[in-house]
């Protein structure tokens, strides 16, 4: 039951590359033979104070301040105590010495056998003076003495109950250790899940992870919102064909076929989309393949950024430099007002001329309700245009009628 629960949880999370890059845990990939640092994640860059390029050019021996003899002693002590981690002292870029717990495991990357080391800073709870290692050596000696006495006592005890108690103690210890490790794993998973969900809820981009069938595993809240979903979790398991109109879904599906077939990324591609109200918009899309342990493409990770306003602005400029540039006088003003209404979605746009000592506006041309506006005139006082004449520009996002009750 526990394994099924763990498998279900882990199956929902991104690949090792995303975890390596995004987790706050300090991680190093190390060549075991030479000690050369092959790669370091952003958390390691922040912790050690070296640039990523600098760390990639260093060996772990340049960071670890222990001698070879001290390293061997620590490894022996860890083996004796049954620890799966080592306690070392690492030097940061500014010269500060930190005591750290190092968890190292073999890890295959691109066919190479490397060591994946997870570094946990324990400096705040330890004595950083040089004497700590002498004290630790003394503790080792005491452990050896106590172990020898325990062995001697065990040799003297012949009763079967002693052996039973030892077995029960070992089982209890193993169970406690397993429970402790499980709690730690669950706590880390909870923190990661909390941060990952907060990221998906708060980002303004359209972000999505898809499985091998192009079905949504995770996505950001803005993507859910523009497709008419209240929460991005409602989209889990859905295909683009279930979410978008057929024409745009076909565009997304065709570009992802190349990703699954050849593992090629899609970069800076401009795609159309329709929001929940059917309005056309545009996004700049980047998509990358996700690989499984065998190197096969098992999913897609994508980020799409809304560039609708930019496209509308470019379209407006293009129209003004093209067709409008060939028009003159009233035709130009009428066409410009129509373009503003259709492009920006405004209700009305017009061009007016000041008259009667700058107290009255005479509308020359305009556009409203999908047709040319009939010219008219109105007094400038107590209207938004009066503020435009004073300030150069004016913007009223709401309550315009309340602000100008006399402007009809």
QUINORTA-V813841 format. One record per backbone hydrogen bond with DSSP energy under -0.5 kcal/mol. CO is the residue of the C=O (numbers start at 0). NH is the residue of the N-H. Records with the same first field share a line. If there is no record, write none. Layout:
CO->NH  NH
This chain:
0->4
1->5
2->6
3->7
4->8
5->9
6->10
8->11
9->12
14->18
15->19
16->20
17->21
18->22
25->118
26->40
27->29  116
28->37  38
29->31  114
30->34
34->59
35->30  37
38->28
40->43  44
41->45
42->46
43->47
44->48
47->92
50->54
51->55
52->56
53->56
54->57
57->36
58->61
59->62  63
62->90
66->70
67->71
68->72
69->73
70->74
71->75
72->76
73->77
74->78
75->79
76->80
77->81  82
78->81
85->87  101
87->89  99
88->64
89->97
91->94
95->91
97->89
98->121  122
99->87
100->102  119
101->85  103
102->117
104->115
106->108  113
108->111
111->108  113
113->106  115
114->29  116
115->104  117
116->27  118
117->102
118->25
119->100
121->124
122->125
125->127
128->131
129->132  133
130->134
131->135
132->136
133->137
134->138
135->139
136->140
137->141
138->142
139->143
140->144
141->145
142->146
143->147
144->148
145->149
146->150
147->151
148->152
149->153
150->154
151->155
152->156
155->157
158->161  162
159->163
160->164
161->165
162->166
163->167
164->168
165->169
166->170
167->171
168->172
169->173
170->174
171->175
172->176
173->177
174->178
175->179
176->180
177->181
178->182
179->183
180->184
181->185
182->186
183->187
184->188
185->189
186->190
187->191
188->192
189->193
190->194
191->195
192->196
193->197
194->198
195->199
196->200
197->201
198->202
199->220
204->206
205->303
206->219
207->301
208->216  217
209->299
210->213
213->239
214->210
215->236
217->208  216
219->223
220->224
221->225
222->226
223->228
224->227
230->233
231->234
232->235
234->237
237->215
238->241  242
239->242  243
244->248
245->249
246->250
247->251
248->252
249->253
250->254
251->255
252->256
253->257
254->258
255->259
256->260
257->261  263
258->262
264->266
265->286
268->270  284
270->282
272->280
274->277
278->274
280->272
281->306  307
282->270  284
283->304
284->268
285->302
286->265
287->300
289->297  298
291->294
295->291
298->289
299->209
300->287
301->207
302->285
303->205
304->283
306->310
307->311
308->312
309->313
310->314
311->315
312->316
313->317
314->318
315->319
316->320
317->321
318->323
321->325
322->325
323->326
327->330  331
328->332
329->333
330->334
331->335
332->336
333->337
334->338
335->339
336->340
337->341
338->342
339->343  345
340->344
346->368
348->366
350->363  364
352->361
354->358  359
355->358
358->379  380
359->354
360->362  377
361->352
364->350
365->372
366->348
367->370
370->367
375->362
377->360
379->382
382->385  386
383->387
384->388
385->389
386->390
387->391
398->402
399->403
401->404
403->406
405->407
